[in-house]
Amino acid sequence: MSTVFIAFQNTDEVRGIVEAIMDDNPHAVIDMQPGMVKINAAGRLVIKRASIEEKLGRDFDLQEMHVHLVTLSGNIDEDDDEFVLAWKH
């Protein structure tokens, strides 16, 4: 199975985003690096707007993630509610 990943700058706001991602993707693995948080997942990684809003305690537009984004790997499928990373074979 192919692995996808997403990496963010390590900031206070990103910590809530990462918590939400990990809650929704228990198979994912966090790789903490200086200044960066990378989340690796076998198969696919689903990022849900509603989960992030719950962790941050405010409305959240998934486009806000791009401000904190360092890099990612995988094909993107996104709408207003979910951002999904997976390899299309």
Gaussian input, Z-matrix of N, CA and C with variables (Angstrom, degrees):
# hf/3-21g

backbone

0 1
 N
 C     1     B1
 C     2     B2     1     A1
 N     3     B3     2     A2     1     D1
 C     4     B4     3     A3     2     D2
 C     5     B5     4     A4     3     D3
 N     6     B6     5     A5     4     D4
 C     7     B7     6     A6     5     D5
 C     8     B8     7     A7     6     D6
 N     9     B9     8     A8     7     D7
 C    10    B10     9     A9     8     D8
 C    11    B11    10    A10     9     D9
 N    12    B12    11    A11    10    D10
 C    13    B13    12    A12    11    D11
 C    14    B14    13    A13    12    D12
 N    15    B15    14    A14    13    D13
 C    16    B16    15    A15    14    D14
 C    17    B17    16    A16    15    D15
 N    18    B18    17    A17    16    D16
 C    19    B19    18    A18    17    D17
 C    20    B20    19    A19    18    D18
 N    21    B21    20    A20    19    D19
 C    22    B22    21    A21    20    D20
 C    23    B23    22    A22    21    D21
 N    24    B24    23    A23    22    D22
 C    25    B25    24    A24    23    D23
 C    26    B26    25    A25    24    D24
 N    27    B27    26    A26    25    D25
 C    28    B28    27    A27    26    D26
 C    29    B29    28    A28    27    D27
 N    30    B30    29    A29    28    D28
 C    31    B31    30    A30    29    D29
 C    32    B32    31    A31    30    D30
 N    33    B33    32    A32    31    D31
 C    34    B34    33    A33    32    D32
 C    35    B35    34    A34    33    D33
 N    36    B36    35    A35    34    D34
 C    37    B37    36    A36    35    D35
 C    38    B38    37    A37    36    D36
 N    39    B39    38    A38    37    D37
 C    40    B40    39    A39    38    D38
 C    41    B41    40    A40    39    D39
 N    42    B42    41    A41    40    D40
 C    43    B43    42    A42    41    D41
 C    44    B44    43    A43    42    D42
 N    45    B45    44    A44    43    D43
 C    46    B46    45    A45    44    D44
 C    47    B47    46    A46    45    D45
 N    48    B48    47    A47    46    D46
 C    49    B49    48    A48    47    D47
 C    50    B50    49    A49    48    D48
 N    51    B51    50    A50    49    D49
 C    52    B52    51    A51    50    D50
 C    53    B53    52    A52    51    D51
 N    54    B54    53    A53    52    D52
 C    55    B55    54    A54    53    D53
 C    56    B56    55    A55    54    D54
 N    57    B57    56    A56    55    D55
 C    58    B58    57    A57    56    D56
 C    59    B59    58    A58    57    D57
 N    60    B60    59    A59    58    D58
 C    61    B61    60    A60    59    D59
 C    62    B62    61    A61    60    D60
 N    63    B63    62    A62    61    D61
 C    64    B64    63    A63    62    D62
 C    65    B65    64    A64    63    D63
 N    66    B66    65    A65    64    D64
 C    67    B67    66    A66    65    D65
 C    68    B68    67    A67    66    D66
 N    69    B69    68    A68    67    D67
 C    70    B70    69    A69    68    D68
 C    71    B71    70    A70    69    D69
 N    72    B72    71    A71    70    D70
 C    73    B73    72    A72    71    D71
 C    74    B74    73    A73    72    D72
 N    75    B75    74    A74    73    D73
 C    76    B76    75    A75    74    D74
 C    77    B77    76    A76    75    D75
 N    78    B78    77    A77    76    D76
 C    79    B79    78    A78    77    D77
 C    80    B80    79    A79    78    D78
 N    81    B81    80    A80    79    D79
 C    82    B82    81    A81    80    D80
 C    83    B83    82    A82    81    D81
 N    84    B84    83    A83    82    D82
 C    85    B85    84    A84    83    D83
 C    86    B86    85    A85    84    D84
 N    87    B87    86    A86    85    D85
 C    88    B88    87    A87    86    D86
 C    89    B89    88    A88    87    D87
 N    90    B90    89    A89    88    D88
 C    91    B91    90    A90    89    D89
 C    92    B92    91    A91    90    D90
 N    93    B93    92    A92    91    D91
 C    94    B94    93    A93    92    D92
 C    95    B95    94    A94    93    D93
 N    96    B96    95    A95    94    D94
 C    97    B97    96    A96    95    D95
 C    98    B98    97    A97    96    D96
 N    99    B99    98    A98    97    D97
 C   100   B100    99    A99    98    D98
 C   101   B101   100   A100    99    D99
 N   102   B102   101   A101   100   D100
 C   103   B103   102   A102   101   D101
 C   104   B104   103   A103   102   D102
 N   105   B105   104   A104   103   D103
 C   106   B106   105   A105   104   D104
 C   107   B107   106   A106   105   D105
 N   108   B108   107   A107   106   D106
 C   109   B109   108   A108   107   D107
 C   110   B110   109   A109   108   D108
 N   111   B111   110   A110   109   D109
 C   112   B112   111   A111   110   D110
 C   113   B113   112   A112   111   D111
 N   114   B114   113   A113   112   D112
 C   115   B115   114   A114   113   D113
 C   116   B116   115   A115   114   D114
 N   117   B117   116   A116   115   D115
 C   118   B118   117   A117   116   D116
 C   119   B119   118   A118   117   D117
 N   120   B120   119   A119   118   D118
 C   121   B121   120   A120   119   D119
 C   122   B122   121   A121   120   D120
 N   123   B123   122   A122   121   D121
 C   124   B124   123   A123   122   D122
 C   125   B125   124   A124   123   D123
 N   126   B126   125   A125   124   D124
 C   127   B127   126   A126   125   D125
 C   128   B128   127   A127   126   D126
 N   129   B129   128   A128   127   D127
 C   130   B130   129   A129   128   D128
 C   131   B131   130   A130   129   D129
 N   132   B132   131   A131   130   D130
 C   133   B133   132   A132   131   D131
 C   134   B134   133   A133   132   D132
 N   135   B135   134   A134   133   D133
 C   136   B136   135   A135   134   D134
 C   137   B137   136   A136   135   D135
 N   138   B138   137   A137   136   D136
 C   139   B139   138   A138   137   D137
 C   140   B140   139   A139   138   D138
 N   141   B141   140   A140   139   D139
 C   142   B142   141   A141   140   D140
 C   143   B143   142   A142   141   D141
 N   144   B144   143   A143   142   D142
 C   145   B145   144   A144   143   D143
 C   146   B146   145   A145   144   D144
 N   147   B147   146   A146   145   D145
 C   148   B148   147   A147   146   D146
 C   149   B149   148   A148   147   D147
 N   150   B150   149   A149   148   D148
 C   151   B151   150   A150   149   D149
 C   152   B152   151   A151   150   D150
 N   153   B153   152   A152   151   D151
 C   154   B154   153   A153   152   D152
 C   155   B155   154   A154   153   D153
 N   156   B156   155   A155   154   D154
 C   157   B157   156   A156   155   D155
 C   158   B158   157   A157   156   D156
 N   159   B159   158   A158   157   D157
 C   160   B160   159   A159   158   D158
 C   161   B161   160   A160   159   D159
 N   162   B162   161   A161   160   D160
 C   163   B163   162   A162   161   D161
 C   164   B164   163   A163   162   D162
 N   165   B165   164   A164   163   D163
 C   166   B166   165   A165   164   D164
 C   167   B167   166   A166   165   D165
 N   168   B168   167   A167   166   D166
 C   169   B169   168   A168   167   D167
 C   170   B170   169   A169   168   D168
 N   171   B171   170   A170   169   D169
 C   172   B172   171   A171   170   D170
 C   173   B173   172   A172   171   D171
 N   174   B174   173   A173   172   D172
 C   175   B175   174   A174   173   D173
 C   176   B176   175   A175   174   D174
 N   177   B177   176   A176   175   D175
 C   178   B178   177   A177   176   D176
 C   179   B179   178   A178   177   D177
 N   180   B180   179   A179   178   D178
 C   181   B181   180   A180   179   D179
 C   182   B182   181   A181   180   D180
 N   183   B183   182   A182   181   D181
 C   184   B184   183   A183   182   D182
 C   185   B185   184   A184   183   D183
 N   186   B186   185   A185   184   D184
 C   187   B187   186   A186   185   D185
 C   188   B188   187   A187   186   D186
 N   189   B189   188   A188   187   D187
 C   190   B190   189   A189   188   D188
 C   191   B191   190   A190   189   D189
 N   192   B192   191   A191   190   D190
 C   193   B193   192   A192   191   D191
 C   194   B194   193   A193   192   D192
 N   195   B195   194   A194   193   D193
 C   196   B196   195   A195   194   D194
 C   197   B197   196   A196   195   D195
 N   198   B198   197   A197   196   D196
 C   199   B199   198   A198   197   D197
 C   200   B200   199   A199   198   D198
 N   201   B201   200   A200   199   D199
 C   202   B202   201   A201   200   D200
 C   203   B203   202   A202   201   D201
 N   204   B204   203   A203   202   D202
 C   205   B205   204   A204   203   D203
 C   206   B206   205   A205   204   D204
 N   207   B207   206   A206   205   D205
 C   208   B208   207   A207   206   D206
 C   209   B209   208   A208   207   D207
 N   210   B210   209   A209   208   D208
 C   211   B211   210   A210   209   D209
 C   212   B212   211   A211   210   D210
 N   213   B213   212   A212   211   D211
 C   214   B214   213   A213   212   D212
 C   215   B215   214   A214   213   D213
 N   216   B216   215   A215   214   D214
 C   217   B217   216   A216   215   D215
 C   218   B218   217   A217   216   D216
 N   219   B219   218   A218   217   D217
 C   220   B220   219   A219   218   D218
 C   221   B221   220   A220   219   D219
 N   222   B222   221   A221   220   D220
 C   223   B223   222   A222   221   D221
 C   224   B224   223   A223   222   D222
 N   225   B225   224   A224   223   D223
 C   226   B226   225   A225   224   D224
 C   227   B227   226   A226   225   D225
 N   228   B228   227   A227   226   D226
 C   229   B229   228   A228   227   D227
 C   230   B230   229   A229   228   D228
 N   231   B231   230   A230   229   D229
 C   232   B232   231   A231   230   D230
 C   233   B233   232   A232   231   D231
 N   234   B234   233   A233   232   D232
 C   235   B235   234   A234   233   D233
 C   236   B236   235   A235   234   D234
 N   237   B237   236   A236   235   D235
 C   238   B238   237   A237   236   D236
 C   239   B239   238   A238   237   D237
 N   240   B240   239   A239   238   D238
 C   241   B241   240   A240   239   D239
 C   242   B242   241   A241   240   D240
 N   243   B243   242   A242   241   D241
 C   244   B244   243   A243   242   D242
 C   245   B245   244   A244   243   D243
 N   246   B246   245   A245   244   D244
 C   247   B247   246   A246   245   D245
 C   248   B248   247   A247   246   D246
 N   249   B249   248   A248   247   D247
 C   250   B250   249   A249   248   D248
 C   251   B251   250   A250   249   D249
 N   252   B252   251   A251   250   D250
 C   253   B253   252   A252   251   D251
 C   254   B254   253   A253   252   D252
 N   255   B255   254   A254   253   D253
 C   256   B256   255   A255   254   D254
 C   257   B257   256   A256   255   D255
 N   258   B258   257   A257   256   D256
 C   259   B259   258   A258   257   D257
 C   260   B260   259   A259   258   D258
 N   261   B261   260   A260   259   D259
 C   262   B262   261   A261   260   D260
 C   263   B263   262   A262   261   D261
 N   264   B264   263   A263   262   D262
 C   265   B265   264   A264   263   D263
 C   266   B266   265   A265   264   D264

   B1=1.4516
   B2=1.5297
   B3=1.2991
   B4=1.4662
   B5=1.5238
   B6=1.3170
   B7=1.4598
   B8=1.5234
   B9=1.3264
   B10=1.4657
   B11=1.5204
   B12=1.3261
   B13=1.4617
   B14=1.5103
   B15=1.3353
   B16=1.4532
   B17=1.5195
   B18=1.3238
   B19=1.4592
   B20=1.5230
   B21=1.3229
   B22=1.4561
   B23=1.5234
   B24=1.3340
   B25=1.4612
   B26=1.5219
   B27=1.3025
   B28=1.4606
   B29=1.5304
   B30=1.3375
   B31=1.4712
   B32=1.5231
   B33=1.3195
   B34=1.4647
   B35=1.5269
   B36=1.3214
   B37=1.4635
   B38=1.5277
   B39=1.3055
   B40=1.4619
   B41=1.5281
   B42=1.3085
   B43=1.4688
   B44=1.5332
   B45=1.3228
   B46=1.4625
   B47=1.5187
   B48=1.3174
   B49=1.4677
   B50=1.5259
   B51=1.3281
   B52=1.4682
   B53=1.5282
   B54=1.3195
   B55=1.4721
   B56=1.5275
   B57=1.3156
   B58=1.4559
   B59=1.5281
   B60=1.3254
   B61=1.4642
   B62=1.5224
   B63=1.3226
   B64=1.4646
   B65=1.5277
   B66=1.3243
   B67=1.4656
   B68=1.5217
   B69=1.3367
   B70=1.4679
   B71=1.5286
   B72=1.3261
   B73=1.4739
   B74=1.5267
   B75=1.3348
   B76=1.4663
   B77=1.5310
   B78=1.3109
   B79=1.4660
   B80=1.5354
   B81=1.3286
   B82=1.4648
   B83=1.5325
   B84=1.3353
   B85=1.4631
   B86=1.5229
   B87=1.3297
   B88=1.4657
   B89=1.5259
   B90=1.3209
   B91=1.4626
   B92=1.5236
   B93=1.3466
   B94=1.4666
   B95=1.5208
   B96=1.3169
   B97=1.4590
   B98=1.5251
   B99=1.3019
   B100=1.4694
   B101=1.5301
   B102=1.3067
   B103=1.4540
   B104=1.5151
   B105=1.3501
   B106=1.4623
   B107=1.5293
   B108=1.3268
   B109=1.4608
   B110=1.5200
   B111=1.3214
   B112=1.4676
   B113=1.5246
   B114=1.3289
   B115=1.4627
   B116=1.5198
   B117=1.3287
   B118=1.4622
   B119=1.5260
   B120=1.3276
   B121=1.4620
   B122=1.5221
   B123=1.3102
   B124=1.4577
   B125=1.5214
   B126=1.3193
   B127=1.4636
   B128=1.5096
   B129=1.3287
   B130=1.4661
   B131=1.5101
   B132=1.3080
   B133=1.4540
   B134=1.5279
   B135=1.3268
   B136=1.4653
   B137=1.5314
   B138=1.3189
   B139=1.4576
   B140=1.5307
   B141=1.3430
   B142=1.4596
   B143=1.5215
   B144=1.3140
   B145=1.4703
   B146=1.5228
   B147=1.3374
   B148=1.4639
   B149=1.5310
   B150=1.3118
   B151=1.4692
   B152=1.5213
   B153=1.3265
   B154=1.4673
   B155=1.5259
   B156=1.3343
   B157=1.4620
   B158=1.5250
   B159=1.3189
   B160=1.4651
   B161=1.5320
   B162=1.3233
   B163=1.4692
   B164=1.5214
   B165=1.3397
   B166=1.4658
   B167=1.5228
   B168=1.3409
   B169=1.4577
   B170=1.5144
   B171=1.3386
   B172=1.4700
   B173=1.5243
   B174=1.3344
   B175=1.4603
   B176=1.5198
   B177=1.3365
   B178=1.4522
   B179=1.5171
   B180=1.3197
   B181=1.4582
   B182=1.5242
   B183=1.3292
   B184=1.4597
   B185=1.5274
   B186=1.3165
   B187=1.4647
   B188=1.5267
   B189=1.3451
   B190=1.4602
   B191=1.5272
   B192=1.3278
   B193=1.4627
   B194=1.5200
   B195=1.3186
   B196=1.4650
   B197=1.5345
   B198=1.3198
   B199=1.4649
   B200=1.5320
   B201=1.3303
   B202=1.4588
   B203=1.5255
   B204=1.3158
   B205=1.4591
   B206=1.5258
   B207=1.3261
   B208=1.4587
   B209=1.5245
   B210=1.3315
   B211=1.4640
   B212=1.5231
   B213=1.3202
   B214=1.4597
   B215=1.5138
   B216=1.3228
   B217=1.4532
   B218=1.5188
   B219=1.3271
   B220=1.4566
   B221=1.5146
   B222=1.3059
   B223=1.4595
   B224=1.5198
   B225=1.3194
   B226=1.4652
   B227=1.5175
   B228=1.3284
   B229=1.4575
   B230=1.5240
   B231=1.3204
   B232=1.4654
   B233=1.5179
   B234=1.3165
   B235=1.4536
   B236=1.5298
   B237=1.3130
   B238=1.4663
   B239=1.5247
   B240=1.3450
   B241=1.4547
   B242=1.5198
   B243=1.3396
   B244=1.4558
   B245=1.5216
   B246=1.3136
   B247=1.4594
   B248=1.5268
   B249=1.3292
   B250=1.4599
   B251=1.5207
   B252=1.3283
   B253=1.4623
   B254=1.5215
   B255=1.3243
   B256=1.4754
   B257=1.5216
   B258=1.3134
   B259=1.4603
   B260=1.5117
   B261=1.3205
   B262=1.4602
   B263=1.5136
   B264=1.3153
   B265=1.4671
   B266=1.5064
   A1=108.78
   A2=116.59
   A3=122.37
   A4=111.10
   A5=115.17
   A6=121.66
   A7=109.98
   A8=115.29
   A9=122.03
   A10=107.41
   A11=116.01
   A12=118.43
   A13=110.51
   A14=113.45
   A15=121.85
   A16=106.67
   A17=117.14
   A18=121.81
   A19=109.73
   A20=114.73
   A21=122.55
   A22=110.17
   A23=115.65
   A24=120.35
   A25=106.88
   A26=117.57
   A27=121.46
   A28=108.98
   A29=115.67
   A30=121.81
   A31=109.23
   A32=116.75
   A33=120.69
   A34=111.43
   A35=117.93
   A36=120.91
   A37=111.36
   A38=117.08
   A39=120.90
   A40=111.06
   A41=117.42
   A42=119.31
   A43=111.11
   A44=117.79
   A45=121.05
   A46=111.71
   A47=116.81
   A48=121.30
   A49=109.76
   A50=116.42
   A51=121.09
   A52=110.36
   A53=117.98
   A54=120.61
   A55=110.61
   A56=117.25
   A57=121.63
   A58=111.25
   A59=116.56
   A60=120.62
   A61=110.10
   A62=117.29
   A63=120.73
   A64=111.52
   A65=118.13
   A66=120.84
   A67=111.00
   A68=116.70
   A69=121.35
   A70=113.14
   A71=117.21
   A72=121.97
   A73=109.84
   A74=118.00
   A75=120.25
   A76=113.70
   A77=117.60
   A78=121.28
   A79=112.09
   A80=117.49
   A81=121.85
   A82=110.89
   A83=114.88
   A84=122.15
   A85=108.47
   A86=115.80
   A87=121.04
   A88=109.15
   A89=115.45
   A90=122.97
   A91=106.24
   A92=115.92
   A93=121.11
   A94=109.06
   A95=116.40
   A96=122.09
   A97=107.87
   A98=117.63
   A99=118.39
   A100=111.30
   A101=116.16
   A102=120.56
   A103=115.44
   A104=118.25
   A105=120.27
   A106=110.43
   A107=115.69
   A108=122.61
   A109=106.84
   A110=116.09
   A111=121.44
   A112=108.05
   A113=116.13
   A114=121.69
   A115=108.01
   A116=115.86
   A117=123.06
   A118=108.60
   A119=116.75
   A120=120.41
   A121=110.02
   A122=115.46
   A123=120.61
   A124=108.49
   A125=116.41
   A126=120.78
   A127=114.67
   A128=116.27
   A129=120.00
   A130=110.65
   A131=114.55
   A132=122.81
   A133=106.80
   A134=116.11
   A135=121.44
   A136=108.55
   A137=115.67
   A138=121.88
   A139=107.31
   A140=116.11
   A141=121.27
   A142=111.22
   A143=114.47
   A144=121.02
   A145=111.11
   A146=117.28
   A147=121.40
   A148=111.75
   A149=117.22
   A150=120.69
   A151=111.32
   A152=116.26
   A153=120.11
   A154=109.83
   A155=117.11
   A156=120.49
   A157=111.26
   A158=115.92
   A159=120.29
   A160=110.71
   A161=117.36
   A162=121.37
   A163=112.26
   A164=116.78
   A165=120.07
   A166=112.54
   A167=117.04
   A168=120.52
   A169=113.87
   A170=115.86
   A171=120.57
   A172=109.21
   A173=115.62
   A174=120.14
   A175=108.87
   A176=116.10
   A177=120.94
   A178=108.83
   A179=116.17
   A180=122.70
   A181=106.14
   A182=118.15
   A183=120.80
   A184=112.99
   A185=117.73
   A186=120.57
   A187=111.89
   A188=116.80
   A189=120.80
   A190=111.95
   A191=117.64
   A192=120.80
   A193=111.50
   A194=116.52
   A195=120.60
   A196=112.66
   A197=116.87
   A198=121.05
   A199=110.26
   A200=116.78
   A201=123.03
   A202=112.99
   A203=117.43
   A204=122.88
   A205=112.28
   A206=116.34
   A207=121.99
   A208=108.81
   A209=116.64
   A210=121.22
   A211=109.08
   A212=115.24
   A213=120.38
   A214=109.10
   A215=115.54
   A216=121.57
   A217=108.62
   A218=116.33
   A219=122.19
   A220=109.57
   A221=115.34
   A222=120.57
   A223=108.60
   A224=116.37
   A225=122.42
   A226=110.26
   A227=115.26
   A228=123.04
   A229=104.83
   A230=116.68
   A231=118.11
   A232=112.35
   A233=113.72
   A234=121.98
   A235=106.29
   A236=117.65
   A237=119.67
   A238=113.28
   A239=117.43
   A240=121.03
   A241=115.24
   A242=118.22
   A243=121.28
   A244=112.32
   A245=113.91
   A246=123.53
   A247=104.77
   A248=117.48
   A249=121.49
   A250=109.73
   A251=115.57
   A252=122.98
   A253=108.25
   A254=117.16
   A255=122.08
   A256=107.41
   A257=115.90
   A258=120.13
   A259=108.43
   A260=116.92
   A261=121.39
   A262=108.24
   A263=115.76
   A264=121.04
   A265=110.35
   D1=137.01
   D2=-179.01
   D3=-75.69
   D4=151.57
   D5=178.86
   D6=-105.52
   D7=138.13
   D8=172.77
   D9=-113.91
   D10=161.41
   D11=175.25
   D12=-152.81
   D13=160.82
   D14=172.61
   D15=-139.96
   D16=140.45
   D17=-179.11
   D18=-128.61
   D19=136.10
   D20=-179.88
   D21=-122.41
   D22=157.38
   D23=168.24
   D24=-62.78
   D25=146.67
   D26=-179.14
   D27=-88.40
   D28=93.27
   D29=-179.92
   D30=-126.09
   D31=169.30
   D32=179.31
   D33=-58.68
   D34=-45.35
   D35=-178.42
   D36=-65.03
   D37=-37.06
   D38=-178.74
   D39=-64.89
   D40=-29.66
   D41=-179.49
   D42=-58.09
   D43=-40.61
   D44=177.30
   D45=-67.91
   D46=-38.34
   D47=177.64
   D48=-63.37
   D49=-45.13
   D50=-179.75
   D51=-64.20
   D52=-42.07
   D53=177.62
   D54=-57.76
   D55=-44.70
   D56=179.80
   D57=-63.63
   D58=-43.28
   D59=179.38
   D60=-61.87
   D61=-44.07
   D62=-178.56
   D63=-67.31
   D64=-36.60
   D65=176.60
   D66=-61.47
   D67=-39.24
   D68=-177.04
   D69=-84.57
   D70=-13.42
   D71=-176.58
   D72=-134.08
   D73=73.04
   D74=-175.88
   D75=-62.20
   D76=-17.74
   D77=178.87
   D78=-81.74
   D79=-9.64
   D80=-177.44
   D81=-76.64
   D82=157.92
   D83=-179.19
   D84=-126.95
   D85=131.71
   D86=178.29
   D87=-89.24
   D88=136.60
   D89=174.76
   D90=-121.54
   D91=99.07
   D92=179.91
   D93=-81.76
   D94=126.50
   D95=177.73
   D96=-129.11
   D97=161.69
   D98=178.40
   D99=-57.78
   D100=116.67
   D101=176.95
   D102=79.66
   D103=-0.17
   D104=-175.86
   D105=-146.65
   D106=145.01
   D107=173.88
   D108=-120.43
   D109=120.28
   D110=-179.53
   D111=-112.12
   D112=134.05
   D113=177.79
   D114=-116.09
   D115=118.40
   D116=179.16
   D117=-104.03
   D118=142.96
   D119=177.83
   D120=-147.90
   D121=135.57
   D122=174.17
   D123=-76.02
   D124=132.49
   D125=176.47
   D126=87.78
   D127=-78.22
   D128=-178.23
   D129=-154.48
   D130=160.58
   D131=179.61
   D132=-132.63
   D133=124.69
   D134=-178.11
   D135=-112.86
   D136=124.51
   D137=178.15
   D138=-111.97
   D139=119.44
   D140=-174.10
   D141=-107.65
   D142=128.45
   D143=178.74
   D144=-56.09
   D145=-46.18
   D146=-176.45
   D147=-61.19
   D148=-38.23
   D149=179.18
   D150=-67.24
   D151=-40.44
   D152=178.61
   D153=-66.51
   D154=-42.70
   D155=178.16
   D156=-58.43
   D157=-39.41
   D158=179.43
   D159=-63.84
   D160=-43.40
   D161=-179.48
   D162=-70.16
   D163=-39.66
   D164=-177.24
   D165=-83.69
   D166=-20.02
   D167=-179.38
   D168=73.03
   D169=28.25
   D170=179.49
   D171=-158.02
   D172=168.30
   D173=174.48
   D174=-63.84
   D175=147.41
   D176=-178.20
   D177=-143.47
   D178=127.49
   D179=174.03
   D180=-96.56
   D181=126.09
   D182=-177.10
   D183=-56.20
   D184=-22.34
   D185=176.85
   D186=-64.63
   D187=-22.04
   D188=177.79
   D189=-62.70
   D190=-24.86
   D191=179.37
   D192=-59.49
   D193=-32.21
   D194=-175.65
   D195=-62.95
   D196=-24.90
   D197=177.70
   D198=-65.02
   D199=-33.55
   D200=-175.97
   D201=-99.94
   D202=-6.82
   D203=-173.69
   D204=-71.53
   D205=133.77
   D206=174.75
   D207=-99.89
   D208=-52.58
   D209=179.63
   D210=-163.65
   D211=167.39
   D212=175.81
   D213=-152.52
   D214=164.10
   D215=179.16
   D216=-140.10
   D217=123.73
   D218=-178.33
   D219=134.20
   D220=164.24
   D221=174.59
   D222=-80.52
   D223=140.09
   D224=-176.56
   D225=-100.43
   D226=134.49
   D227=170.64
   D228=-130.48
   D229=114.07
   D230=-175.59
   D231=-137.22
   D232=151.52
   D233=170.84
   D234=-141.70
   D235=-164.95
   D236=-177.20
   D237=-69.00
   D238=-20.86
   D239=-174.21
   D240=-107.07
   D241=-24.81
   D242=-177.28
   D243=-141.90
   D244=147.41
   D245=174.44
   D246=-123.64
   D247=113.00
   D248=-174.43
   D249=-116.24
   D250=131.66
   D251=173.95
   D252=-109.88
   D253=127.29
   D254=176.57
   D255=-162.34
   D256=153.57
   D257=174.71
   D258=-88.59
   D259=128.92
   D260=176.75
   D261=-93.87
   D262=120.25
   D263=-177.63
   D264=-104.28

